[in-house]
Amino acid sequence: MSMTNVEREAVPRKTCVVFFLIGTSTSMAGTRIGAVNSAMEQILEKLRKMNADSSDAEIEVALLEFSSGARWLTPNGSVKVDDFYWNDLDADGTHDMGEAFKMLEEKLYKNSGFMQSASRSYAPVILLLSDSEPTDDYKPHLVKLKDNKWFKISLKFALAVGDSADENILIEFTGSKEAAVRVPDGINAGEKLAKIVHFISVTSSQVEEDDYYPLYYTTKTKQEQLEEALKPINNWSIGFSCSHNKQLLQALQKAQSELGEIVLTDPHKFKNVIADLLPSRENKTIRKRAVEAVELDIYARLQKASKIDGLEKERLRCIKLLKEDGIDEKLATEIVGAFAMLFVDADDDGWEDWS
């Protein structure tokens, strides 16, 4: 239930600042920056609703854009989420991530306009969105940032926007593989991005509530609890670290859109189509295994599951099925992950915990 204005005045709320660091280099041009712009509008609307429903936290936002240099979109400090409205960003220039780290560190102090005293603030939430490697010397700035007290206790994660984003830099930023999530290029990328960020924002607020419980309930830090909660999301992107898998997903999407579902359920037709779409010698193994996946009705199984509420469970069952058929776990995960991504856009129930 939303709080009334009288209730808000009677119960002072602690501030929770959500920082967004958004890369807008030339490589983000086109669908990627479009996805980010679309996602940010949805994210801010969801944060406003969270703010209205919260009895103990006042959500504020701070946004930093970086390309050739960096600039605060909220230059005078964090802004109450109800008072901030999104203006679309353009993509141009280099990717000066180090400058973004430097400017973030300068604001993670009391009386900076962004942070208040510890007694009046929750740990900040820091979100980094990037699609490429830094073009400046980021390491000394990241070292200093990691030594910042507010950064140390913050809940931080990073989103690799697109298929070509370098996850290693993002893992270096978050300090954890689990806290770096990939959002592949494709249809409805903005909606996926918004849902993932909303899921993480909700999870972060729930983690904050652990302050009210005795320590013996958990020995994990807040960051570790957040990373544990992010594992289901990472399952969707686990296969996209392999270039073969990216090529397979693109081939599956093309076969699905141009030739119809029948190709993906007929092993003989599928074999010929995939042989044309994945012609290189390097793809020989994954092509063969993908055909085996069709023979085991992987597509049909995942399609059926996507229409109810069991896509993630079926994905795990399909991996097990391929392993039993002699395919090693890594390759099975990549193949099933590519097939499963065909249904993510249509899978409303598969996102039910993230919306």
C-alpha positions in Angstrom: 0.0 0.0 0.0 1.3 3.4 -0.9 2.1 5.9 1.8 0.1 9.1 2.2 1.9 12.5 2.4 1.1 12.7 6.1 2.6 9.3 6.7 5.7 10.2 4.7 6.3 13.3 6.9 5.7 11.4 10.1 8.2 8.6 9.3 11.5 9.9 7.9 12.8 7.6 5.2 16.4 6.8 4.6 17.8 7.6 1.2 18.8 4.9 -1.3 20.7 6.3 -4.3 20.7 4.3 -7.5 23.6 5.2 -9.7 23.5 4.5 -13.4 26.8 4.6 -15.4 25.8 4.5 -19.1 28.3 4.1 -21.9 27.2 5.9 -25.1 30.2 5.4 -27.5 29.8 5.1 -31.2 29.5 1.3 -30.9 26.2 1.8 -29.0 24.6 3.6 -32.0 21.4 2.1 -33.5 19.5 -0.6 -31.8 21.7 -0.7 -28.6 21.2 3.0 -27.6 17.6 2.6 -28.6 17.3 -0.3 -26.2 18.9 1.7 -23.4 16.6 4.7 -24.0 13.6 2.5 -24.0 14.7 0.6 -20.9 15.5 3.6 -18.9 12.0 5.0 -19.3 10.6 1.8 -18.1 13.1 1.4 -15.3 12.4 4.9 -13.9 8.7 4.3 -13.9 9.2 1.0 -12.0 11.5 2.8 -9.5 8.8 5.4 -9.0 6.3 2.7 -8.1 8.8 1.1 -5.7 9.4 4.5 -4.1 5.6 5.0 -3.6 5.2 1.6 -2.1 8.2 1.8 0.3 7.7 2.8 3.9 11.4 3.2 4.8 13.4 4.1 1.7 13.4 7.3 -0.4 14.8 6.3 -3.8 17.0 8.9 -5.6 18.8 8.5 -8.9 22.1 9.7 -10.2 23.1 9.3 -13.8 26.5 9.5 -15.4 26.9 9.3 -19.2 30.4 8.5 -20.7 31.8 8.4 -24.2 34.5 10.9 -25.1 34.8 12.1 -21.5 31.9 11.8 -19.0 29.2 14.1 -17.7 26.6 13.9 -15.0 23.0 14.0 -16.2 22.2 15.0 -12.6 25.1 17.5 -12.1 23.8 19.0 -8.8 23.5 15.7 -7.0 21.1 12.8 -6.8 17.5 13.5 -7.6 14.3 12.1 -6.2 13.1 9.6 -8.6 9.7 11.2 -8.8 11.4 14.4 -10.0 13.6 13.0 -12.7 12.4 12.3 -16.3 14.4 10.7 -19.0 15.7 12.4 -22.1 17.0 10.1 -24.8 20.7 9.8 -25.2 22.7 9.7 -28.5 25.6 7.5 -29.2 28.9 9.0 -30.4 32.6 9.1 -29.5 35.0 6.9 -27.6 34.4 4.8 -24.4 36.2 6.6 -21.6 35.2 4.3 -18.8 38.1 5.4 -16.6 36.8 8.9 -16.6 33.4 7.6 -15.5 35.1 5.7 -12.6 37.0 8.9 -11.6 33.9 11.0 -11.6 31.8 8.4 -9.7 34.5 8.1 -7.0 34.5 11.9 -6.5 30.8 11.9 -5.6 30.8 8.9 -3.2 31.4 11.1 -0.2 29.2 12.7 2.4 28.0 16.2 1.5 28.9 15.7 -2.1 25.3 16.3 -3.1 25.0 12.6 -3.9 25.5 10.8 -0.5 24.4 11.7 3.0 25.5 10.4 6.4 25.5 6.6 6.9 22.7 6.9 9.4 20.5 8.5 6.9 21.4 6.4 3.9 21.2 2.8 2.6 24.1 1.4 0.7 24.0 2.8 -2.8 23.1 0.6 -5.8 25.5 1.1 -8.7 24.6 -0.1 -12.2 27.2 0.0 -15.1 25.9 -0.4 -18.7 28.6 -1.0 -21.3 29.0 -2.5 -24.7 32.7 -2.3 -25.4 36.2 -2.1 -23.9 37.5 1.1 -22.3 39.4 3.5 -24.6 41.2 5.2 -21.8 43.5 4.1 -18.9 40.8 2.9 -16.5 42.8 0.8 -14.1 44.2 3.5 -11.7 40.7 5.1 -11.5 39.1 1.7 -10.8 41.7 1.0 -8.1 40.9 4.2 -6.3 37.2 3.6 -6.7 37.4 0.2 -5.1 39.2 1.8 -2.1 36.2 4.2 -1.6 34.2 3.2 1.5 30.8 3.8 -0.1 31.8 1.8 -3.1 33.0 -1.1 -0.9 29.6 -1.5 0.7 27.5 -0.7 -2.4 25.4 -3.2 -4.3 26.9 -3.2 -7.7 26.4 -5.0 -10.9 27.0 -4.5 -14.6 25.2 -5.2 -17.8 27.0 -6.2 -21.0 24.8 -4.6 -23.7 25.0 -6.6 -26.9 26.8 -9.7 -28.1 30.3 -8.1 -28.4 30.6 -6.5 -24.9 33.7 -7.4 -22.9 32.5 -9.1 -19.7 35.9 -9.3 -18.2 36.0 -5.5 -17.6 32.6 -5.7 -16.0 33.5 -8.5 -13.8 36.6 -6.5 -12.7 34.2 -3.7 -11.8 31.7 -5.7 -9.8 34.3 -8.1 -8.4 32.1 -11.1 -9.3 31.1 -13.0 -12.4 27.6 -13.5 -11.0 27.1 -9.7 -10.9 27.8 -9.2 -14.6 24.9 -10.0 -16.8 24.7 -10.0 -20.6 21.8 -8.7 -22.6 22.2 -10.0 -26.1 21.3 -8.0 -29.2 18.0 -8.7 -30.7 14.3 -8.1 -30.7 12.9 -6.5 -27.5 16.4 -6.0 -26.0 15.1 -2.8 -24.3 12.3 -4.6 -22.6 14.7 -7.4 -21.5 17.1 -4.8 -20.1 14.4 -3.0 -18.2 13.1 -6.3 -16.7 16.6 -7.3 -15.6 17.3 -4.0 -14.0 14.0 -3.9 -12.3 14.6 -7.4 -10.9 18.0 -6.3 -9.6 16.5 -3.2 -8.1 13.8 -5.1 -6.3 16.3 -7.7 -5.1 18.6 -4.9 -3.8 15.8 -3.5 -1.8 15.0 -6.9 -0.3 18.6 -7.4 0.5 18.6 -4.1 2.4 15.9 -5.3 4.6 18.2 -7.9 6.0 19.5 -5.1 8.2 16.5 -5.7 10.4 17.2 -9.3 11.1 19.8 -10.9 13.4 23.1 -11.8 11.7 22.7 -15.5 12.4 20.1 -15.7 9.6 22.9 -15.4 7.0 26.6 -15.1 7.0 26.6 -13.7 3.4 27.3 -10.1 2.6 24.7 -8.0 0.8 26.7 -8.2 -2.4 26.9 -12.0 -2.1 23.1 -12.2 -1.5 22.6 -10.1 -4.6 24.9 -12.3 -6.7 23.1 -15.4 -5.5 19.8 -13.9 -6.6 21.3 -13.0 -10.0 22.2 -16.6 -10.9 18.9 -17.4 -12.6 19.4 -14.4 -14.9 23.0 -15.4 -15.7 21.7 -18.8 -16.8 20.2 -17.1 -19.8 23.4 -15.6 -20.9 25.9 -18.4 -19.9 26.2 -19.6 -23.4 27.0 -16.3 -25.0 30.6 -16.2 -24.1 31.3 -18.6 -27.0 31.3 -17.2 -30.6 30.0 -20.5 -31.9 26.9 -20.1 -29.7 26.3 -16.6 -31.0 26.5 -17.9 -34.5 24.2 -20.8 -33.7 21.6 -18.4 -32.2 21.7 -16.2 -35.2 21.3 -19.3 -37.5 18.4 -20.5 -35.4 16.7 -17.1 -35.5 17.1 -17.0 -39.3 15.8 -20.5 -39.7 12.8 -19.7 -37.5 11.9 -16.4 -39.2 12.6 -17.4 -42.8 11.8 -21.1 -43.0 9.3 -21.6 -40.1 9.2 -23.9 -37.1 9.0 -27.0 -39.3 12.7 -26.7 -40.1 13.6 -26.7 -36.4 11.6 -29.8 -35.7 12.7 -31.8 -38.8 16.2 -33.2 -38.3 16.8 -33.7 -42.0 15.7 -30.3 -43.1 17.4 -28.7 -40.1 20.7 -30.4 -41.0 20.8 -28.9 -44.5 19.8 -25.4 -43.3 22.3 -25.3 -40.5 25.0 -26.6 -42.8 24.4 -23.6 -45.0 24.1 -21.1 -42.1 27.1 -22.5 -40.2 29.5 -23.4 -43.1 32.9 -23.0 -41.4 35.0 -25.9 -40.3 35.1 -24.6 -36.7 31.3 -25.0 -36.5 31.4 -28.7 -37.4 31.0 -30.0 -33.8 28.3 -27.5 -32.8 26.4 -28.1 -36.0 26.4 -31.8 -35.4 25.3 -31.5 -31.8 22.6 -29.0 -32.7 21.2 -31.5 -35.2 21.2 -34.1 -32.4 19.3 -31.6 -30.2 16.6 -31.3 -32.9 16.5 -35.1 -33.0 15.8 -35.1 -29.3 12.9 -32.6 -29.8 14.7 -29.8 -27.8 12.9 -27.1 -29.8 9.5 -28.6 -29.3 10.1 -29.2 -25.6 11.2 -25.6 -25.0 8.4 -24.2 -27.1 5.8 -26.1 -25.1 7.4 -25.0 -21.8 7.4 -21.3 -22.9 3.6 -21.3 -23.2 3.2 -22.2 -19.5 5.6 -21.4 -16.8 8.4 -23.8 -17.1 11.0 -22.6 -19.6 13.9 -22.4 -17.1 13.1 -25.8 -15.7 12.8 -27.3 -19.1 16.1 -25.7 -20.1 17.8 -27.6 -17.3 16.0 -30.8 -18.2 17.2 -30.4 -21.9 20.8 -29.9 -20.8 20.6 -33.1 -18.8 19.0 -34.9 -21.8 21.9 -33.9 -24.0 24.5 -34.9 -21.4 22.9 -38.3 -21.2 23.2 -38.5 -25.0 26.9 -38.0 -24.7 27.3 -34.2 -25.2 29.6 -32.5 -22.7 27.9 -30.1 -20.3 29.4 -26.9 -21.6 28.4 -27.6 -25.2 25.0 -28.8 -24.1 24.5 -25.6 -22.1 25.4 -23.5 -25.1 23.1 -25.3 -27.5 20.1 -25.4 -25.2 20.7 -21.7 -24.3 20.6 -20.7 -28.0 17.4 -22.7 -28.5 15.8 -21.2 -25.3 16.6 -17.6 -26.4 14.2 -18.1 -29.3 11.4 -18.1 -26.8 12.4 -15.5 -24.3 10.6 -12.7 -26.0 7.3 -14.6 -25.9 7.8 -16.1 -22.5 5.8 -13.9 -20.2 5.7 -16.4 -17.4 9.5 -17.0 -17.6 9.9 -13.4 -16.4 7.3 -13.5 -13.7 9.7 -13.1 -10.9 11.5 -10.2 -12.7 8.5 -8.0 -13.5 
